[in-house]
Amino acid sequence: MKSRDRISIGWADPGQVDGEFAVNIALLATARMSLLGPLIRVEGSGLISRLRNQIVTTFLDEIDSTWLLMIDSDEILTVETFDKLIATAHEVTHPIVAGLYFGAFNIAGNAYPVPVPLIYRAQALGYLPIDEYPKDKVIAIDGAGTGCLLIHRSVLEAIRAAATVDQGADWCWFQDEPIAGNWVGEDLIFCRRAKALGFPIHAHTGAILAHRKRYWITDLHHQIDRNARKIAQDQEDTP
């Protein structure tokens, strides 16, 4: 990232945000004021792809920052995580950099939601979460959740330039649609469109964000769950 580059943080919320989210945005703004451009907040609820498109449209049409950091308002963005993301970002080699956060999926037979890292490899029938990843490393990926995604302006401009008539200039980045008969969310469709235009995607596995579900879910929960599954599998494989 160039020294003159500025980063705008954008999020959508229904009219209120988690207190921890607000506190950490304030702390980041104080600690890294010289790096930040205008913040972008879109108020609304319902179809998340519409709100994400509105964030990008505002960024491109009204703000001159070089980078857009899209984040969800139920996460904690620390100064350390922010620093790792911007240290990794590069307009050519690393124009899209994802932080690492976890979803909580309800799976039959589990008493608690299963923590799933929201970074992905492309498969024939869609996308598969990368369950095993190196610690605190930058890795190439095929897709990521948009809950923490740092994107260079050129990526967003290229997708707009390639938009179809139906997508239009303001709705072309995020859209839910099926791939090979499987429903795919707006975040992975964005990644798919970006990669199709030649933009690589990376994740920094040390840039970890706590994600509010029923509790703040982190990589610790994922490691505990993965170890438990491995123990269970080893017991099944033991004659």
N, C-alpha and C positions, 0 to 999 in steps of 0.2 A: 504494500500500500504506500502511495506517495505521501510525502509529508504535508502537502497542501490539500489532500483529500479530506472530505468531511463526510461523516456518517449520520444519516437521519434514522431514528428508530421509529418504527410504525407498528401500531397494534389496533385491534378492534375490541370494543367491549360494549355491554348492554346498558351502560350508564353508570357502572361502578366497577372497580377493580379490587383485587385482593390487596389488603394492606401491605403485605410483604413485597408485592410487586411494586407498589407505589414508592415505598421506602427505598428500595434498591435502585429504581430509576432516578430518584432524587440524589442518592449517594453517587451514582455514576455520573450524573450531570455535574455534580460538584467536583468530582475527582478528574474528569476528562472533558471539561468544558471546551477546551480549545479544539477538540476533535469532533465535537458534535454539531450537526446542523439542526434545523428545526425538527421538533418532534411531530409525528403524524398520528392523530387519534381519530378513528372513525367510530361513531357511536351507532350501534344497531345490534340486532339479534336475528337468528334464523339462518338463512343460507350463508354459510361462511365463505364460499367462493365469491359471492357478490361483494362482501365486505373486503376481502383480500384484494380483489380487483380495484376497488375504490381507493385503497391505500396506495397501490402502484400508480394509478392515474393521478392522484394528488402529488405523489413524489415526482413524476415525470413532468407534469404540467405546471406545477406551482413552486417547486423547490429545486435549487441548483446543486444539492449535495451529490457527491460521486457515488456513494454507496447507500443502500437501503438495508437496514437490519430489521427483518420482520420477526416479531416475537408475539407470543400469546400472553394475555394478561393474567394467567394463572401460573406463571413461572417466576423464578427468581434469577435475574440477570446480575451477577456480581461483577465487580471491576476486574477481577482476575479472569473470569470467563470472557468478558469483552476484550481484554488485552490479548488473549490467546487467539481469538477470532481475527482481530485486525492485524496481528503479527503474521498470520497465515495468508491473509487475503492478498491477491495480486490480480490486476485487471486482465492479464493474459493467461497465466498458468493456473490461478486459483480464483476465478471470477465468482464462484459460488462456494461458500463455506458454511457448513452446518455445525451447530453445536450439538451436544449429545444430551437428549432427554428421553424420558421413558413414558410410554403409554401403560395403561392398566387394563388388561383384557380379561374378561370373564371366561374361564375355560372349565368345562364340565369336569368334576372330580377335584377341583381345587377349592379350598375353603376361602381363599383370598384371591383378589385379582392378580394375574400374572404380570410382572413388570416386563415390558418388551421395548428394546431400544428402537427408536424411530429413525434408523438409518437402514438402507435397503440395497440389495443386489437385484438386478433385473433377472427374471426367469421367463420361461416360455409362456406361462399363464399369468404373468403379473410381476409382483415384487415380493421378495422374501426378506424379513428383518435379519440384520447381521447380528446373530446372537453372540458370537465370539469375535472379539475385536482386540487389538493391542491397546495397552494402557497408554494414555497421554501421547498419542501419535496422530499424525495427519495421514488419513487414508483416502484413497479414491473410492467413490461409491456411485451408485446409479440413481439414488433417490433419497429424500429425507423429508421428514415432517417440516412444515413451514412454521412451527412454533419457535424455531430459532434458526434463521437462515439469512446470512449476509450475502447480498447480491450486488454486483457491479451494475452501474447504470446501463452500460452497453448491452448487457443481457436482456434487460427489460425493453430497451429500444429495439433490439433485433427481433424479439418476439412480436412486438407491435407491428414492425415493418412486414412481418410474414403472416399477419393475421388474415383470415378469410373474411369475406363480406359479412357472413353471419356473426362471426366473433366481434367484428368491429374494432375500433382503436382503443376502446375503454374496457373491454371484457375478454381479452384474448389470453390472459396469463393463467387464470385459474378456472377450472371447470371439472365437475364430476362426470365421469363417463365410463363405460365398460371397455375392458381390454380382454380379448379372447374369451368373452362370456363372463368375465369376472368384473365386479364393480370396483373402480379405483377412485380414490379421493382426489380432491383438487390439488393437494400438495404434490402428489406423485405425477399428476398430469402436467403440472408446471415443470417438474424436473425432466419429464420425458420430452417436452417441447424444447427446453433449453439444450438438452443433449443432442437432439435431432439437428439443432443449428450449430453444433460443434463446440458447445461450452462444457468443459469438464466440471465435475462436482466433487467436492471433498468434504470430509468431516474431520473435526478435531476431537478425538475421544477424551481429551483432557478438559475440554470446554464444556463442563457439565452444568446443567440447570436442574434444580429441583422443580418438580411439576406437581401442582396441587390436584389431587384426586380426593379420595376420602382422607388422605394424609399426604404429606409432601413425599413424593416418590423419587428416589435417587438411584445412582448406580449400585449402592450398597444393597438395596432390595433386589436388584437384578442379580447380583452376584450370589446372594443367599438362595434365591430361587433356582438359579442355574446349578449351584452345587448340590442342592437337594434333589434336583432332577437327575443329576449324574449319579448320585448315590443310589437312587431308586432304580436306575437303569442297570448299574453294576450288580445290584442284588438280584434283579431279574435274570441277568446273564450268568450268574453263578449257579452251577448245577447243584 
